[in-house]
Amino acid sequence: MTPDAFRVIEAMAWSERLGGGLVLPLKRIAAEALGGNGDLAARVLADLDEDGCVHTDTMGWQSGWLTPKGRTAAALHAGQP
């Protein structure tokens, strides 16, 4: 998993823990985690979706949720550079 992917997955895990609910604004969280780069956010979300770390029912990953695999990846990477 790339550093950008870890940054995004950690941001999603934080949003989920802070009461964002199960359905998260994936694309917005990803773009914010990547300095506002929406194109990079879309590529990272596609990779995370393909890897089974996020799931979405919408085109363009507008909203969705972390999978158990995504939560595990975020927990394992927490606190690492």
Buried (B, 14 or more C-beta within 10 A) or exposed (E): BEEBBBBBBBBBBBBBEEEBEEEBBBBBBBBBBBEEBEEBBBBBBEBBBEBEBBBBEEEEBEBBBBBEBBBBBBEEBEEEE
